Amino acid sequence: MHITIAIDAFKGSLTSPEAGTAAAEGIRRVYPDAKITIKPIADGGEGTVEALTAGLGGTLRRITVTGPLGKPVTAAYGIVDLEKMRGTEETPEEAAGKTEEKPAAGQDRLAVLEMAQAAGLTLVPEEKRNPLYTTTYGVGELIRDAIAQGCRRFLVGIGGSATNDGGIGMLQALGYDLLNQAGEPAVFGAKGLSELAAIGTAHVIPELKDCTFRIACDVTNPLCGTQGCSAVFAPQKGADAQMTADMDRWMEHYAKLMENFLRSNGLARADGALSHCPGAGAAGGLGFAFLAFTNASLESGIQIVLEESGLEQAVRQSDLVITGEGRLDAQTAMGKAPAGVAALAKKYGKAVIGFAGCVAEDAGTCHQAGIDACFPILRQAVSEAEAMNPERAKANLANTAEQVFRLIRTWNEHKMDL
């Protein structure tokens, strides 16, 4: 029996690799000789760096960058040696034990980043949330460091931002001159947009032109207007009604300045204004900055992960696919990671079993998305804190997987015909 396990993180409890390993343990109690492939997954949000880096046999690198409030924070990103990966196959367990290595010049390297590591909302205490001042500068510092480590391909998750600066902080860190009327660098945060007067490229790091960026972006909001980043997302980041209106106006000015700059340099796109592109408003306009000044594409987060992780080949060779996440519900079926796994499995006619900490009443929609059966792993009434304890969650997941596969074995042995 060949089984592929691709379970998203049980947020606050188990990482994707931990969940996969726990499920595999339960299966092996019943089928000790089963061939099990564990593919860590995520949907482009929190946990994507750890999941993809482990799944691709890469290493994590931790550095100090400028946080959203302008103070130092520690951020991690993944480095994957693609040349090495093509020649060898490693299990996530083997990859997790590796230590960082200095890259050799000229190697084909992929960087896996989450903007939230450097500019995420969780890095800002609730009482200090104010998008007028929060910056994406640290995101640019992550990119600069990855370039220095030999990376030229980038996968970037841009969910969970604390910012609404249109990505100007990131661009400044990459060497773009975003200047006010006095010719000085624009200040951090959305306030910088209010004084933006000129754009220059004299100091852009030269390697940036050789880099490609796949941006995990699952929102379709434009940059400005009633559905733009300021109107829709800024209130969640601490903006009041007046700030929201001001920032939308500044963002529109920023978009016009950018479009004029691109046009004057022969870089304007033939398909119209970038500010109107679906996803330009993602992460407080960071999507717009990537589109305007890097070789970037905005794509579905789960689709990027599925493609880059090599999951399709594993699924194609499997007899059965296991997926899941912390909570299976109607939202799962609307493009979250388990639904993406299930859709891929159904492409090859594979059965799909889903495990979750909680299976909600509306989880029946997951069946329509391709998950054939859903199982909650809780085995007795406990508090939420107890249920999310990592050791308890691992044991619960392993034990539930064991019981499901005992049923499968019993069915197969007795060849029951109902």
N, C-alpha and C positions, 0 to 999 in steps of 0.2 A: 504494500500500500504506500502510495506517494501522496503526502499531504503538504500543502503550502499554507503557512500561517502568516497573515498580514493583519495585525490588530493595531489600531491606533492607541495612543496613550489613554490610560484611565487617569484623567487630569487630577493632580493632587495626590495620586496614589502610586500608579505604576507607569513607567516609561513604556514606549512601544516595544523595545527589545525585551524588557522584563516581562511584559504581558505575553509576548510570543514564547519566551522560554518557559513560563509557568504552564501555558496550555500544552506545550510539547511534553513537559514532564508528565502531565495527566494522561496524555495519549500513549506514551511509552509504557505506562503501567499495564496497559491493555494490549498494545501492539509494540513490543520491545524492538522488533526488527523493522518497524516502519521507517521509510525514508521521509524525513521531515525537513522542509526548507522554511526558515524563518526570515521574513522580509519586513523589517521595521518600516512603518509608514507614518505619514502625517498629511495634513491638508494644506500646508503652507503657513500655518499659524504657529503657535507655541509648540515646541517640541520638534519642529522640522529639522533644525540643525542636528540634534542628537540622533533622530531617527535616520535621516539620510546619510549622515556621516558614518554611523555604525553599519547601515545596510550596504554602503559602498566600500567598506573597509578603509575608511579614512581616519584622520586623527583630528582631535579638537585642539584648537589654539586659543589661549586666553590672553587678552591684552587689556590695558587700561585706555579708555577713550573718554571723550567729553560726553557726559550724560545730558539728558534733556534739560536739566536746570543749570547747565554750564559747569557742573562739578564732576570730578573724575568718577567713573564707574568701571567695573570689570565686566567685559563682554567676551563671549566665546563664539567662535565660528569654526566650521569644518573645512579641512583641506583634504581633497581626494586626488591621489596620483593616478590619473586615468591610464597612463601607460602601464603602470604596475597592475592596475585592476584588470586590464584586458588580458594579462598573462596569467593571473592567478585568481582563484576563488577562495574566499575566506568566509567562515561563519561569523555572525554578529558577535558571538561569544569570544572568538579569537580576536576580532577587530577591536573589541572593547578593551582588551588588555594591552594594546599598543601604546607606545609613548611617541611624543612628537619628534619628528626627524627634520633636519634642515634640508630643504629641497635642493636638488641639483639644477644648475642653470639649464634652461631650455626644455625642462620637463613639461608635459601637458597636464596642467593642474586645474582642478575645479574648486571653487570656494562656495560654501553653503552658508548663507547668512540669514539672520532674522533682524529686521530693523528694530524690533522691540528690545533686543539685547542692549542697544545703545540709546534708544529714544522711546521706550515703551511707557505706557500709562502706569504700569505697576511700579515703575521706578520713581514716581512722583507721589508723595503723600497727598491725600485728598485736599487738605487745606492749602496746598501750594499749587494746585492745578490751575494753570493760566496759559492758554496757547499764545498769548501775546509775547511770551518770553521763552517758551520751550523750543528747543532746537534739534535739528537732525544732523548737526555737525559730526557727532560721533559715528553716524552711519558712514559718512565719507571717510572717516579715519579707519574704520574697519576695512573698507574697500582699498584704501591706500596700503594698508598693511598686507592685505591679501595679494595685491599686485607685487609688492616687494618680496613676497614669498613665492613668486613665480606663477601665480594664478592669472589666467586670462579668460576663463569661463566662470560665470557667476550664476548661482540660483539664489534669489533673494525673496524671502517672505516679508510682506510689508503690513501685516495685520497688527493691531493692538497699539497704535501710535498715541503718543501724548502731545503731538505737534500739529500745527496748522501753518507751517512756514513755507509751504510750496516747494520744499526740498532745497531752499537756498542755503541752508546750513551745510547739507551734504555737498552741494556744488562748491561752496567756499573751501571745504576741506580738500576737495579734489583739485583746487587751484583756480577755479573760476573767480574772476574779479566782479563781484556784485557790489556796486558802489552807489553812494548817495550823492547829492548835489555838490558836496564839497570834495568829492573824489576819494572819500574814505570808505572802508568796508561797511556795508549795511550791518546793523546790529542783529544779534540773535533773535529768533522768533518771528512771529507774524509782524511785530513792530518793524522788522527789517524790510518787509514788503512795503510798508507805508512810506519809506524814504528812498526806495529803490529808483535810481535814475539812469544807470548805465551798466553795461555788461562787457567784460573783457575776457580774453582767452590767453593772454600772454604767459600766464603762469600755470596753465593746466598741465598736470603730469603727462608726459608724452605717451606713456604706455596705455593710457586710457583708450586711445583710438584703436588699439588691438583687442580690446575686451568686448565680450558679448554678455548680455544680461537677460536671463529669463526671470521675470518678475511674477511671483505667485500672488495673484490679485483676484479675489472673488467678489469684488463690488464693481458696479458699473457706473458709479456716479461721475459726472463731469467735474471740471474744476470749479466752475462758478454757477450762480443762479440758485433757484429754489431747491434743486436736487444736488447742489454742489457740496464740496467738503465742509465749507464753513456752516452752511445752513443745516446740514444733516448731522454732522459729527462733532462740530466744535462745542456744542453745549455739553456733550459727554466729557469734554476735556477741561471744563471749567469756564466756558464763555457765557456771558449774559447776552441779552438781546442786542444791546448796543454794540458790544464787541463783535458779535456775529455779523451784524450789518456792515460794520467797518471793515472787517477782514474780507468779506466777500467783495467789497468795492476795491480793496487793495489787491486782492487776488486777480481781479479783472484787469487792473492796471499792469500787474506783473505779466499776465498772459499776453497782453498787447505788446509790452516791451520785448518779451521773449520772441513773439512771432515776428516782430520787426527785425530783431537781431538775426534770426534764422534766415529771413528773407534776404537781408542785405548781404549775408554770407553764403547765399546759394544753398541753404540747408533746409528750406521750407519743404514740407511734405505736400505731395500733389493731392492728397485726399482731404485737404481742408485743415482747419484750426485744430491743433493738438489739444487745446483746452476742452474741446467738445468730445474728445475720444472717450469711450467707455473706460472707466478706471482711472482717468486722469486725476480725479479727486481722491483717489485712495491714499490713505495715510496722510491726510492733510495736504494733499497736492504733491506728495512725493512721487506718485505715479507720473504726473506731468513732467517733473524734473528728469526722471529717467527717460521718458519718451523724447524730450527735447534735446538732451545733451549727452546721451549715451546710446550705444547700439543695443536697444532694449525692446523686448516684447512683453506685453501684459497677458498672462495666461491663467487658466484655472490651476489653483494650487495643487489639487489632488492629481490632475492630469500630468503636471510636471513631475510630481513624486513618482507616479506609476511608471512613467517613461524612463526616468533616470535610474530608478531602483532595479530595473530589469525584472520586474514582477511578472510581466506578460509571459516571458519564457518559462518561468517557474510554474505559473498557472497552467499553461498549455500542457506541461508534462505531468500534471497532478491528477489524482483521482478525486480529490476533495479539497475544498478551500475553506479555511477558517478565518473569520474577520471579527470585528467588534470595536467597541469603545466604552467609555465610562457609562454612557447612557444611550440606549437605542430608543429613538422616538421618531416622530414625523419629520423633525429637522434632519435626521440622519439620511432620510431618503432624498433630501433636497440638495444633493451634491457633496455631502461630507465624505470623509475617507472611506468608511465601510461600504457606502453605496458605490463608490468608484471601483473598489475591489470586486464587489458583486457583479457590476456591469462587465468588468473584464472577464470574470469567471464564466458568465453566461455567454459571452462571445464564443467560448470553447465548450459550452454545454456541461459545465462542472456544477456539482452540488455545492451549496454554500451554507455554512453554519455560523451563526453570530453569537458571541458571548458579550455580556455587559454587566457592569455593576448594578444597573437598574434597567429594566425593560418597561417602558411607559405604556399606558393604556392605548395610545395612538401608534404604537410600534408596528401595527399591522401593515402600515404603508411600506415598511421595510421589505415585506414579502413581495410587494409589487416592484421594488427596486432590485430584487434578485436574491435577497437573503432568505433561504428556504425555511429556516427555523431559528428562533431566537431564544437564548437561555440566560436568565439572570444567575449570577454566581453566588448571591447571598444564600446562606443555608440556615440562618436563624435570625431572629429579631435582635439587632444590636444598634447602638447609636451610630450616627453618621461618622463620627471620629473613629470609632472602632472599625466600621466597615471600610474606611479609607486607609487604615493602617496598612502600610505596604506588605508586611509579612502575612497579615491575615488575608489581604487581597490575593497575594500569590497562592496561598494555600487554597482559598476558595475557588480560584480559577482553575488550578490544577485538579482539584477534587471534582469540580463540575465537568471539566473535559473528560476525566476518567469515566464518570457515570454515563455521559453521552456515548462514549466509544464502547463501553460495556454493552449498551443497548444495540449499537451497530454490530458488534461481534455476535451477540445473541441472535439477532435477526439473521445474520449471514449463516451462522452455524445451523440454525433450525429451518432455514429457507422457508420462512412463514409466508403463506399466501392468504391474505385476508380477502 
